[in-house]
């Protein structure tokens, strides 16, 4: 996963979960090459350029929600469900792609004509790039035949440039949502519930700001004609007026009664916290309103429960299927025996991975922070039990302390515990002297 640079895609996945309540991943295969300069063996050229494969393996790409649609009615049959993935490519990239097995000259001419069209309102292009729609799944034709597990690529919404069976064999898309919208069956952001509450709170604050500006610079009631036009006020300026027209000072209008509704603001804040499970004390901010220890405990447990639910849904709906599909992609694209280097304290060894190992059935489990803490707590209890029985001489002799040491390191995330053990080096025997 480090070679796949999965961490960058996971960051996009988390952002998508927060913003839209759903995320989509594409698991495929990619071969990366780069040109390098080497000394030429020919006399007429001092050097030559050769292509070197830098990576040949599975990839995981994040797909934005607006670029992926599927048939909601067939969502339960996800592998057969028709799906459409949208992307944008340059014309050169489209023409140079060898996978486009149905790209004809007439199709190229239509795409060039579409790019030359100055109408930028068309959705079939974005700037100098053309829209690419990839249809994945089963498709029914007009002659009542069904193309099962096919991929059909349409460029510029006018030309089919690729049609063939799914080269990955498996369904390469992983989709999951946290809160499902009952109308669209798509994801719904966990923060969506806060939008109407925040809109009402913002309207009240805007009204109060208007009232505050009237209090800072209040309008006055004065006799008509005592001032000529509007007066520009500045510090120290003398404003002249006709005393006969204004026998008494102007009367300022009061707007003190408009500064109300702060209790509603606090109510809306608490409502947003209760609806989203996001409290200010999660980031270490202390509330100005004093709360009891019981209230803080309830809010802490509530937000921990919500976070655990979201993390569990991400692991169950996205991470585990992603790992399973990655393993399936590797088993479909790699063949034969493969040597894997394993470094231990005894030296470097090689493990052989064959087709049977790749295609075997595996069960994947995940654990969150709570599960890790529980595992460490159980290990501590087990350590106390083993330590207590080790004081008995008969039991102590039968305990395999090396395996106990390895198991203890594994509980702390150390995968290769053999590196911490010395190799059993036989001691050299001294040569016996010759007897006279």
Secondary structure, 3 states (H helix, E strand, C coil): CCCCCHHHHHHHHHHHHHHHCEEEEEEEEEEEEEEEEEECCCCCCCEEEEEEEEEEEEEEEEECHHHEEECHHHCCCCCCCCEEEEEEECHHHHHHCCCCCCCCHHHHHHHHHHHHCCCCCCCCEECCEEEEEEEEEEEECCCCCEEEEEEEEEECCCEEEEEEECCCCCCCEEEEECCECCCCCCECCCCCHHHHHHHHHHHHHHHHHHHHHHHHCCCEECCCCCCCCCCCCCCCCCCCCCCCCCCCCCEECCCHHHCCCHHHHHHHHHHHHHHHCCCHHHHCCCCCCCCCHHHHHHHHHHHHHHHHHHHHHHHHHHHHHHHHHHHHHHHHHCCCCEEEEEEECCEEEEEEECHHHHCCCCCCCCCCHHHHHHHHHHHHHHHHHHHHHCCCHHHHCCCCHHHHHHHHHHCCCCCCHHHHCCCCCCCCCCCCCCCC
